[in-house]
Amino acid sequence: MKRVPSKQRNFVIHRERDRAALKRLALMLLGGLMLAGGFVFAAGQHFSALRLGYQEEKLRAERTRLLEQQQRLLLEREMAATPARLESAARELGMHPVQSVQIDPAKRIKRTLAAAAAAAPALMTAAVPPEGIAATQ
């Protein structure tokens, strides 16, 4: 059977635009973009959490190191403040132990009273004008 072209021409058919299909396509595009945006946001949060985790790990290690250093320095300070160590350091500087003669409370009190008595007249004369008390009245 051989087909012979028809002698009758078909009319040109114009399709109508389906407005509902265009709306569905726009809605699907918007939904896809929102979904992709959500994935990008979630990925950003994930990588940010990883970065913060690594920073936290570094900070914990540094804190541990600093606490160990603090303990070591406190121990060194305590060892340096022992009486035997202080005495040897004082001897290296040329200091000698205090003798009982150097510590006399009675002499110290007498010196303090003598210094106060010597300073009192100087204070009294500085407070009084040269003309005397009668000039101020």
DRENTORKOL-3810 file (N, C-alpha, C; in nm, 4 decimals):
REM DRENTORKOL-3810
@n.u->0.0823; n.v->-0.1158; n.w->0.0000; ca.u->0.0000; ca.v->0.0000; ca.w->0.0000; c.u->0.0878; c.v->0.1236; c.w->0.0000
@n.u->0.0658; n.v->0.1979; n.w->-0.0977; ca.u->0.1452; ca.v->0.3147; ca.w->-0.1198; c.u->0.0631; c.v->0.4367; c.w->-0.0854
@n.u->0.1297; n.v->0.5212; n.w->-0.0061; ca.u->0.0562; ca.v->0.6405; ca.w->0.0364; c.u->0.0801; c.v->0.7506; c.w->-0.0658
@n.u->-0.0248; n.v->0.8108; n.w->-0.0956; ca.u->-0.0166; ca.v->0.9195; ca.w->-0.1919; c.u->-0.0481; c.v->1.0472; c.w->-0.1148
@n.u->0.0305; n.v->1.1485; n.w->-0.1389; ca.u->-0.0003; ca.v->1.2717; ca.w->-0.0671; c.u->-0.1390; c.v->1.3210; c.w->-0.1033
@n.u->-0.1982; n.v->1.3704; n.w->-0.0022; ca.u->-0.3346; ca.v->1.4194; ca.w->-0.0171; c.u->-0.3327; c.v->1.5520; c.w->-0.0911
@n.u->-0.4344; n.v->1.5777; n.w->-0.1628; ca.u->-0.4426; ca.v->1.6999; ca.w->-0.2401; c.u->-0.5031; c.v->1.8124; c.w->-0.1557
@n.u->-0.5557; n.v->1.7754; n.w->-0.0426; ca.u->-0.6196; ca.v->1.8760; ca.w->0.0418; c.u->-0.5178; c.v->1.9248; c.w->0.1444
@n.u->-0.5060; n.v->2.0541; n.w->0.1581; ca.u->-0.4108; ca.v->2.1135; ca.w->0.2538; c.u->-0.4745; c.v->2.1227; c.w->0.3907
@n.u->-0.3970; n.v->2.0942; n.w->0.4899; ca.u->-0.4462; ca.v->2.1092; ca.w->0.6272; c.u->-0.4398; c.v->2.2568; c.w->0.6658
@n.u->-0.5321; n.v->2.2894; n.w->0.7493; ca.u->-0.5313; ca.v->2.4266; ca.w->0.8001; c.u->-0.4185; c.v->2.4418; c.w->0.9029
@n.u->-0.3632; n.v->2.5605; n.w->0.9138; ca.u->-0.2593; ca.v->2.5874; ca.w->1.0133; c.u->-0.3287; c.v->2.5949; c.w->1.1488
@n.u->-0.2792; n.v->2.5166; n.w->1.2402; ca.u->-0.3416; ca.v->2.5106; ca.w->1.3735; c.u->-0.2555; c.v->2.5943; c.w->1.4688
@n.u->-0.3192; n.v->2.6815; n.w->1.5409; ca.u->-0.2539; ca.v->2.7634; ca.w->1.6439; c.u->-0.2947; c.v->2.7099; c.w->1.7794
@n.u->-0.1937; n.v->2.6776; n.w->1.8575; ca.u->-0.2255; ca.v->2.6274; ca.w->1.9913; c.u->-0.2463; c.v->2.7446; c.w->2.0860
@n.u->-0.3345; n.v->2.7265; n.w->2.1799; ca.u->-0.3565; ca.v->2.8284; ca.w->2.2823; c.u->-0.2504; c.v->2.8103; c.w->2.3916
@n.u->-0.2132; n.v->2.9203; n.w->2.4464; ca.u->-0.1176; ca.v->2.9124; ca.w->2.5564; c.u->-0.1920; c.v->2.8720; c.w->2.6813
@n.u->-0.1367; n.v->2.7740; n.w->2.7513; ca.u->-0.1971; ca.v->2.7262; ca.w->2.8754; c.u->-0.1411; c.v->2.8107; c.w->2.9900
@n.u->-0.2213; n.v->2.9038; n.w->3.0378; ca.u->-0.1770; ca.v->2.9934; ca.w->3.1452; c.u->-0.1551; c.v->2.9157; c.w->3.2747
@n.u->-0.2304; n.v->2.8163; n.w->3.3013; ca.u->-0.2146; ca.v->2.7362; ca.w->3.4221; c.u->-0.0808; c.v->2.6621; c.w->3.4193
@n.u->-0.0397; n.v->2.6168; n.w->3.3022; ca.u->0.0877; ca.v->2.5470; ca.w->3.2907; c.u->0.2027; c.v->2.6439; c.w->3.3189
@n.u->0.1893; n.v->2.7672; n.w->3.2723; ca.u->0.2914; ca.v->2.8665; ca.w->3.2986; c.u->0.3009; c.v->2.8969; c.w->3.4477
@n.u->0.1867; n.v->2.9046; n.w->3.5137; ca.u->0.1855; ca.v->2.9278; ca.w->3.6591; c.u->0.2476; c.v->2.8096; c.w->3.7326
@n.u->0.2161; n.v->2.6887; n.w->3.6911; ca.u->0.2736; ca.v->2.5695; ca.w->3.7541; c.u->0.4250; c.v->2.5667; c.w->3.7362
@n.u->0.4709; n.v->2.6020; n.w->3.6175; ca.u->0.6138; ca.v->2.6039; ca.w->3.5895; c.u->0.6845; c.v->2.7082; c.w->3.6772
@n.u->0.6263; n.v->2.8278; n.w->3.6913; ca.u->0.6847; ca.v->2.9332; ca.w->3.7747; c.u->0.6870; c.v->2.8898; c.w->3.9217
@n.u->0.5789; n.v->2.8241; n.w->3.9659; ca.u->0.5708; ca.v->2.7768; ca.w->4.1035; c.u->0.6756; c.v->2.6679; c.w->4.1293
@n.u->0.6929; n.v->2.5786; n.w->4.0356; ca.u->0.7927; ca.v->2.4729; ca.w->4.0510; c.u->0.9348; c.v->2.5318; c.w->4.0515
@n.u->0.9570; n.v->2.6330; n.w->3.9663; ca.u->1.0869; ca.v->2.6987; ca.w->3.9638; c.u->1.1149; c.v->2.7678; c.w->4.0969
@n.u->1.0170; n.v->2.8375; n.w->4.1497; ca.u->1.0320; ca.v->2.9059; ca.w->4.2783; c.u->1.0570; c.v->2.8048; c.w->4.3906
@n.u->0.9816; n.v->2.6969; n.w->4.3903; ca.u->1.0021; ca.v->2.5920; ca.w->4.4918; c.u->1.1401; c.v->2.5298; c.w->4.4818
@n.u->1.1857; n.v->2.5040; n.w->4.3610; ca.u->1.3197; ca.v->2.4482; ca.w->4.3414; c.u->1.4279; c.v->2.5432; c.w->4.3891
@n.u->1.4096; n.v->2.6718; n.w->4.3602; ca.u->1.5077; ca.v->2.7704; ca.w->4.4067; c.u->1.5109; c.v->2.7786; c.w->4.5588
@n.u->1.3935; n.v->2.7736; n.w->4.6203; ca.u->1.3882; ca.v->2.7770; ca.w->4.7668; c.u->1.4541; c.v->2.6520; c.w->4.8257
@n.u->1.4302; n.v->2.5380; n.w->4.7654; ca.u->1.4908; ca.v->2.4145; ca.w->4.8126; c.u->1.6430; c.v->2.4190; c.w->4.7967
@n.u->1.6888; n.v->2.4667; n.w->4.6829; ca.u->1.8338; ca.v->2.4790; ca.w->4.6610; c.u->1.8946; c.v->2.5793; c.w->4.7587
@n.u->1.8241; n.v->2.6897; n.w->4.7822; ca.u->1.8720; ca.v->2.7890; ca.w->4.8799; c.u->1.8811; c.v->2.7287; c.w->5.0195
@n.u->1.7833; n.v->2.6462; n.w->5.0538; ca.u->1.7871; ca.v->2.5787; ca.w->5.1840; c.u->1.9078; c.v->2.4863; c.w->5.1951
@n.u->1.9370; n.v->2.4141; n.w->5.0880; ca.u->2.0542; ca.v->2.3253; ca.w->5.0895; c.u->2.1835; c.v->2.4054; c.w->5.1025
@n.u->2.1918; n.v->2.5180; n.w->5.0323; ca.u->2.3120; ca.v->2.6017; ca.w->5.0408; c.u->2.3269; c.v->2.6571; c.w->5.1819
@n.u->2.2158; n.v->2.7017; n.w->5.2419; ca.u->2.2199; ca.v->2.7542; ca.w->5.3779; c.u->2.2620; c.v->2.6450; c.w->5.4763
@n.u->2.2055; n.v->2.5255; n.w->5.4628; ca.u->2.2400; ca.v->2.4141; ca.w->5.5517; c.u->2.3874; c.v->2.3764; c.w->5.5363
@n.u->2.4379; n.v->2.3787; n.w->5.4129; ca.u->2.5791; ca.v->2.3475; ca.w->5.3913; c.u->2.6671; c.v->2.4532; c.w->5.4581
@n.u->2.6283; n.v->2.5797; n.w->5.4466; ca.u->2.7037; ca.v->2.6874; ca.w->5.5124; c.u->2.7059; c.v->2.6698; c.w->5.6631
@n.u->2.5909; n.v->2.6338; n.w->5.7207; ca.u->2.5839; ca.v->2.6102; ca.w->5.8650; c.u->2.6726; c.v->2.4926; c.w->5.9052
@n.u->2.6704; n.v->2.3898; n.w->5.8247; ca.u->2.7497; ca.v->2.2704; ca.w->5.8537; c.u->2.8993; c.v->2.3039; c.w->5.8540
@n.u->2.9458; n.v->2.3731; n.w->5.7495; ca.u->3.0876; ca.v->2.4062; ca.w->5.7412; c.u->3.1271; c.v->2.5061; c.w->5.8498
@n.u->3.0370; n.v->2.5941; n.w->5.8839; ca.u->3.0637; ca.v->2.6877; ca.w->5.9926; c.u->3.0773; c.v->2.6128; c.w->6.1255
@n.u->2.9916; n.v->2.5137; n.w->6.1487; ca.u->3.0000; ca.v->2.4334; ca.w->6.2713; c.u->3.1308; c.v->2.3543; c.w->6.2748
@n.u->3.1736; n.v->2.3016; n.w->6.1606; ca.u->3.3013; ca.v->2.2308; ca.w->6.1552; c.u->3.4180; c.v->2.3237; c.w->6.1887
@n.u->3.4158; n.v->2.4434; n.w->6.1309; ca.u->3.5224; ca.v->2.5398; ca.w->6.1556; c.u->3.5277; c.v->2.5778; c.w->6.3037
@n.u->3.4100; n.v->2.6011; n.w->6.3641; ca.u->3.4057; ca.v->2.6350; ca.w->6.5057; c.u->3.4524; c.v->2.5187; c.w->6.5926
@n.u->3.4234; n.v->2.3960; n.w->6.5506; ca.u->3.4699; ca.v->2.2789; ca.w->6.6239; c.u->3.6215; c.v->2.2705; c.w->6.6246
@n.u->3.6834; n.v->2.2966; n.w->6.5096; ca.u->3.8294; ca.v->2.2955; ca.w->6.5027; c.u->3.8896; c.v->2.4074; c.w->6.5881
@n.u->3.8275; n.v->2.5250; n.w->6.5850; ca.u->3.8757; ca.v->2.6358; ca.w->6.6678; c.u->3.8635; c.v->2.6008; c.w->6.8160
@n.u->3.7516; n.v->2.5392; n.w->6.8533; ca.u->3.7317; ca.v->2.4998; ca.w->6.9929; c.u->3.8383; c.v->2.3989; c.w->7.0362
@n.u->3.8695; n.v->2.3061; n.w->6.9489; ca.u->3.9713; ca.v->2.2058; ca.w->6.9804; c.u->4.1077; c.v->2.2720; c.w->7.0011
@n.u->4.1418; n.v->2.3699; n.w->6.9148; ca.u->4.2684; ca.v->2.4405; ca.w->6.9306; c.u->4.2708; c.v->2.5195; c.w->7.0612
@n.u->4.1582; n.v->2.5851; n.w->7.0929; ca.u->4.1521; ca.v->2.6644; ca.w->7.2155; c.u->4.1604; c.v->2.5766; c.w->7.3399
@n.u->4.0981; n.v->2.4590; n.w->7.3353; ca.u->4.1083; ca.v->2.3674; ca.w->7.4493; c.u->4.2524; c.v->2.3221; c.w->7.4697
@n.u->4.3222; n.v->2.2927; n.w->7.3603; ca.u->4.4618; ca.v->2.2511; ca.w->7.3707; c.u->4.5473; c.v->2.3650; c.w->7.4263
@n.u->4.5220; n.v->2.4873; n.w->7.3802; ca.u->4.5976; ca.v->2.6020; ca.w->7.4301; c.u->4.5680; c.v->2.6262; c.w->7.5778
@n.u->4.4413; n.v->2.6101; n.w->7.6173; ca.u->4.4039; ca.v->2.6274; ca.w->7.7584; c.u->4.4746; c.v->2.5246; c.w->7.8456
@n.u->4.4797; n.v->2.4015; n.w->7.7997; ca.u->4.5493; ca.v->2.2971; ca.w->7.8743; c.u->4.6975; c.v->2.3298; c.w->7.8870
@n.u->4.7567; n.v->2.3758; n.w->7.7774; ca.u->4.8983; ca.v->2.4129; ca.w->7.7797; c.u->4.9228; c.v->2.5269; c.w->7.8762
@n.u->4.8341; n.v->2.6280; n.w->7.8753; ca.u->4.8504; ca.v->2.7427; ca.w->7.9638; c.u->4.8304; c.v->2.7055; c.w->8.1100
@n.u->4.7367; n.v->2.6145; n.w->8.1375; ca.u->4.7178; ca.v->2.5695; ca.w->8.2759; c.u->4.8406; c.v->2.4942; c.w->8.3262
@n.u->4.8995; n.v->2.4118; n.w->8.2412; ca.u->5.0218; ca.v->2.3414; ca.w->8.2794; c.u->5.1355; c.v->2.4400; c.w->8.3047
@n.u->5.1457; n.v->2.5428; n.w->8.2195; ca.u->5.2491; ca.v->2.6441; ca.w->8.2372; c.u->5.2258; c.v->2.7212; c.w->8.3673
@n.u->5.0996; n.v->2.7516; n.w->8.3977; ca.u->5.0669; ca.v->2.8226; ca.w->8.5211; c.u->5.1070; c.v->2.7390; c.w->8.6429
@n.u->5.0775; n.v->2.6092; n.w->8.6403; ca.u->5.1157; ca.v->2.5219; ca.w->8.7507; c.u->5.2680; c.v->2.5183; c.w->8.7668
@n.u->5.3395; n.v->2.5114; n.w->8.6547; ca.u->5.4848; ca.v->2.5082; ca.w->8.6597; c.u->5.5397; c.v->2.6374; c.w->8.7177
@n.u->5.4833; n.v->2.7521; n.w->8.6760; ca.u->5.5302; ca.v->2.8810; ca.w->8.7259; c.u->5.4966; c.v->2.8998; c.w->8.8738
@n.u->5.3794; n.v->2.8526; n.w->8.9156; ca.u->5.3444; ca.v->2.8609; ca.w->9.0575; c.u->5.4416; c.v->2.7774; c.w->9.1416
@n.u->5.4764; n.v->2.6615; n.w->9.0922; ca.u->5.5712; ca.v->2.5763; ca.w->9.1633; c.u->5.7083; c.v->2.6433; c.w->9.1710
@n.u->5.7524; n.v->2.7041; n.w->9.0617; ca.u->5.8797; ca.v->2.7757; ca.w->9.0629; c.u->5.8766; c.v->2.8919; c.w->9.1612
@n.u->5.7638; n.v->2.9644; n.w->9.1656; ca.u->5.7516; ca.v->3.0771; ca.w->9.2585; c.u->5.7574; c.v->3.0290; c.w->9.4031
@n.u->5.6884; n.v->2.9201; n.w->9.4320; ca.u->5.6898; ca.v->2.8658; ca.w->9.5672; c.u->5.8301; c.v->2.8188; c.w->9.6058
@n.u->5.9000; n.v->2.7583; n.w->9.5116; ca.u->6.0359; ca.v->2.7133; ca.w->9.5406; c.u->6.1287; c.v->2.8323; c.w->9.5620
@n.u->6.1080; n.v->2.9401; n.w->9.4879; ca.u->6.1929; ca.v->3.0585; ca.w->9.5026; c.u->6.1652; c.v->3.1317; c.w->9.6323
@n.u->6.0466; n.v->3.1152; n.w->9.6900; ca.u->6.0090; ca.v->3.1872; ca.w->9.8119; c.u->6.0374; c.v->3.1074; c.w->9.9384
@n.u->6.1042; n.v->2.9948; n.w->9.9297; ca.u->6.1363; ca.v->2.9188; ca.w->10.0503; c.u->6.2414; c.v->2.9945; c.w->10.1300
@n.u->6.2376; n.v->2.9837; n.w->10.2630; ca.u->6.3325; ca.v->3.0590; ca.w->10.3460; c.u->6.4784; c.v->3.0287; c.w->10.3128
@n.u->6.5113; n.v->2.9041; n.w->10.2861; ca.u->6.6506; ca.v->2.8709; ca.w->10.2548; c.u->6.6953; c.v->2.9392; c.w->10.1263
@n.u->6.6094; n.v->2.9417; n.w->10.0265; ca.u->6.6432; ca.v->3.0047; ca.w->9.8982; c.u->6.6559; c.v->3.1556; c.w->9.9130
@n.u->6.5654; n.v->3.2169; n.w->9.9936; ca.u->6.5732; ca.v->3.3611; ca.w->10.0168; c.u->6.7009; c.v->3.3974; c.w->10.0917
@n.u->6.7381; n.v->3.3138; n.w->10.1896; ca.u->6.8592; ca.v->3.3417; ca.w->10.2665; c.u->6.9831; c.v->3.3346; c.w->10.1773
@n.u->6.9895; n.v->3.2340; n.w->10.0912; ca.u->7.1060; ca.v->3.2236; ca.w->10.0022; c.u->7.1099; c.v->3.3399; c.w->9.9029
@n.u->6.9944; n.v->3.3839; n.w->9.8544; ca.u->6.9907; ca.v->3.4981; ca.w->9.7626; c.u->7.0324; c.v->3.6262; c.w->9.8335
@n.u->6.9923; n.v->3.6418; n.w->9.9611; ca.u->7.0310; ca.v->3.7609; ca.w->10.0368; c.u->7.1813; c.v->3.7612; c.w->10.0619
@n.u->7.2393; n.v->3.6458; n.w->10.0908; ca.u->7.3841; ca.v->3.6382; ca.w->10.1128; c.u->7.4599; c.v->3.6722; c.w->9.9837
@n.u->7.4060; n.v->3.6317; n.w->9.8685; ca.u->7.4702; ca.v->3.6659; ca.w->9.7416; c.u->7.4705; c.v->3.8163; c.w->9.7177
@n.u->7.3684; n.v->3.8842; n.w->9.7703; ca.u->7.3612; ca.v->4.0296; ca.w->9.7560; c.u->7.4453; c.v->4.1019; c.w->9.8610
@n.u->7.5019; n.v->4.0277; n.w->9.9556; ca.u->7.5874; ca.v->4.0892; ca.w->10.0567; c.u->7.5150; c.v->4.1203; c.w->10.1856
@n.u->7.3982; n.v->4.0711; n.w->10.2050; ca.u->7.3226; ca.v->4.0952; ca.w->10.3284; c.u->7.3647; c.v->3.9924; c.w->10.4336
@n.u->7.3469; n.v->4.0319; n.w->10.5586; ca.u->7.3805; ca.v->3.9442; ca.w->10.6704; c.u->7.2570; c.v->3.9260; c.w->10.7570
@n.u->7.2498; n.v->3.8175; n.w->10.8354; ca.u->7.1347; ca.v->3.7976; ca.w->10.9238; c.u->7.1243; c.v->3.9100; c.w->11.0262
@n.u->7.0052; n.v->3.9412; n.w->11.0699; ca.u->6.9809; ca.v->4.0465; ca.w->11.1671; c.u->7.0277; c.v->3.9975; c.w->11.3036
@n.u->7.0938; n.v->4.0856; n.w->11.3758; ca.u->7.1379; ca.v->4.0514; ca.w->11.5107; c.u->7.0425; c.v->4.1137; c.w->11.6106
@n.u->7.0407; n.v->4.0588; n.w->11.7319; ca.u->6.9450; ca.v->4.1057; ca.w->11.8328; c.u->6.9732; c.v->4.2491; c.w->11.8757
@n.u->7.0954; n.v->4.2954; n.w->11.8634; ca.u->7.1294; ca.v->4.4320; ca.w->11.9000; c.u->7.0628; c.v->4.5310; c.w->11.8051
@n.u->7.0467; n.v->4.4875; n.w->11.6794; ca.u->6.9870; ca.v->4.5768; ca.w->11.5809; c.u->6.8376; c.v->4.5961; c.w->11.6038
@n.u->6.7781; n.v->4.5037; n.w->11.6752; ca.u->6.6338; ca.v->4.5138; ca.w->11.7002; c.u->6.6144; c.v->4.5540; c.w->11.8454
@n.u->6.6006; n.v->4.6829; n.w->11.8731; ca.u->6.5768; ca.v->4.7322; ca.w->12.0085; c.u->6.4543; c.v->4.8219; c.w->12.0037
@n.u->6.3402; n.v->4.7743; n.w->12.0498; ca.u->6.2177; ca.v->4.8546; ca.w->12.0407; c.u->6.2261; c.v->4.9844; c.w->12.1198
@n.u->6.2971; n.v->4.9853; n.w->12.2316; ca.u->6.3057; ca.v->5.1076; ca.w->12.3119; c.u->6.3783; c.v->5.2168; c.w->12.2355
@n.u->6.4870; n.v->5.1816; n.w->12.1681; ca.u->6.5617; ca.v->5.2807; ca.w->12.0901; c.u->6.4771; c.v->5.3334; c.w->11.9745
@n.u->6.4006; n.v->5.2460; n.w->11.9136; ca.u->6.3173; ca.v->5.2869; ca.w->11.8002; c.u->6.2121; c.v->5.3876; c.w->11.8454
@n.u->6.1497; n.v->5.3631; n.w->11.9615; ca.u->6.0469; ca.v->5.4547; ca.w->12.0125; c.u->6.1102; c.v->5.5886; c.w->12.0470
@n.u->6.2301; n.v->5.5867; n.w->12.1110; ca.u->6.2979; ca.v->5.7117; ca.w->12.1466; c.u->6.3310; c.v->5.7926; c.w->12.0220
@n.u->6.3779; n.v->5.7257; n.w->11.9160; ca.u->6.4104; ca.v->5.7961; ca.w->11.7922; c.u->6.2862; c.v->5.8587; c.w->11.7290
@n.u->6.1762; n.v->5.7854; n.w->11.7324; ca.u->6.0521; ca.v->5.8358; ca.w->11.6745; c.u->6.0039; c.v->5.9578; c.w->11.7512
@n.u->6.0081; n.v->5.9532; n.w->11.8851; ca.u->5.9638; ca.v->6.0669; ca.w->11.9664; c.u->6.0557; c.v->6.1870; c.w->11.9471
@n.u->6.1837; n.v->6.1621; n.w->11.9363; ca.u->6.2781; ca.v->6.2721; ca.w->11.9160; c.u->6.2549; c.v->6.3378; c.w->11.7801
@n.u->6.2290; n.v->6.2592; n.w->11.6798; ca.u->6.2024; ca.v->6.3145; ca.w->11.5461; c.u->6.0735; c.v->6.3945; c.w->11.5452
@n.u->5.9725; n.v->6.3479; n.w->11.6172; ca.u->5.8454; ca.v->6.4208; ca.w->11.6231; c.u->5.8624; c.v->6.5508; c.w->11.6984
@n.u->5.9395; n.v->6.5504; n.w->11.8065; ca.u->5.9616; ca.v->6.6721; ca.w->11.8842; c.u->6.0404; c.v->6.7740; c.w->11.8023
@n.u->6.1338; n.v->6.7281; n.w->11.7237; ca.u->6.2129; ca.v->6.8207; ca.w->11.6415; c.u->6.1278; c.v->6.8802; c.w->11.5301
@n.u->6.0321; n.v->6.8065; n.w->11.4818; ca.u->5.9482; ca.v->6.8559; ca.w->11.3727; c.u->5.8376; c.v->6.9464; c.w->11.4230
@n.u->5.7961; n.v->6.9344; n.w->11.5476; ca.u->5.6840; ca.v->7.0125; ca.w->11.6005; c.u->5.7136; c.v->7.1621; c.w->11.6034
@n.u->5.8272; n.v->7.2105; n.w->11.6536; ca.u->5.8503; ca.v->7.3562; ca.w->11.6538; c.u->5.8556; c.v->7.4131; c.w->11.5124
@n.u->5.9064; n.v->7.3374; n.w->11.4194; ca.u->5.9128; ca.v->7.3875; ca.w->11.2824; c.u->5.7727; c.v->7.4035; c.w->11.2253
@n.u->5.6845; n.v->7.3152; n.w->11.2619; ca.u->5.5465; ca.v->7.3259; ca.w->11.2154; c.u->5.4757; c.v->7.4428; c.w->11.2817
@n.u->5.5019; n.v->7.4665; n.w->11.4072; ca.u->5.4362; ca.v->7.5758; ca.w->11.4798; c.u->5.4803; c.v->7.7111; c.w->11.4255
@n.u->5.6065; n.v->7.7269; n.w->11.3944; ca.u->5.6542; ca.v->7.8556; ca.w->11.3432; c.u->5.6047; c.v->7.8792; c.w->11.2018
@n.u->5.5833; n.v->7.7749; n.w->11.1262; ca.u->5.5339; ca.v->7.7920; ca.w->10.9898; c.u->5.3878; c.v->7.8336; c.w->10.9900
@n.u->5.3135; n.v->7.7975; n.w->11.0935; ca.u->5.1715; ca.v->7.8298; ca.w->11.0993; c.u->5.1474; c.v->7.9704; c.w->11.1515
@n.u->5.2384; n.v->8.0271; n.w->11.2334; ca.u->5.2194; ca.v->8.1596; ca.w->11.2928; c.u->5.2812; c.v->8.2644; c.w->11.2024
@n.u->5.2067; n.v->8.3746; n.w->11.1730; ca.u->5.2631; ca.v->8.4822; ca.w->11.0882; c.u->5.3783; c.v->8.5516; c.w->11.1615
@n.u->5.4691; n.v->8.6180; n.w->11.0882; ca.u->5.5858; ca.v->8.6821; ca.w->11.1492; c.u->5.5494; c.v->8.7938; c.w->11.2486
@n.u->5.4372; n.v->8.8611; n.w->11.2324; ca.u->5.3987; ca.v->8.9702; ca.w->11.3221; c.u->5.3520; c.v->8.9174; c.w->11.4562
@n.u->5.3175; n.v->8.7902; n.w->11.4613; ca.u->5.2718; ca.v->8.7316; ca.w->11.5875; c.u->5.1223; c.v->8.7072; c.w->11.5844
@n.u->5.0741; n.v->8.6587; n.w->11.6936; ca.u->4.9321; ca.v->8.6250; ca.w->11.7055; c.u->4.8486; c.v->8.7507; c.w->11.7133
@n.u->4.8970; n.v->8.8573; n.w->11.7740; ca.u->4.8203; ca.v->8.9806; ca.w->11.7924; c.u->4.7870; c.v->9.0445; c.w->11.6578
@n.u->4.8678; n.v->9.0262; n.w->11.5583; ca.u->4.8440; ca.v->9.0871; ca.w->11.4271; c.u->4.7282; c.v->9.0224; c.w->11.3551
@n.u->4.6954; n.v->8.9006; n.w->11.3893; ca.u->4.5855; ca.v->8.8351; ca.w->11.3199; c.u->4.4506; c.v->8.8712; c.w->11.3768
@n.u->4.4477; n.v->8.9342; n.w->11.4988; ca.u->4.3191; ca.v->8.9691; ca.w->11.5596; c.u->4.2688; c.v->9.1016; c.w->11.5163
END
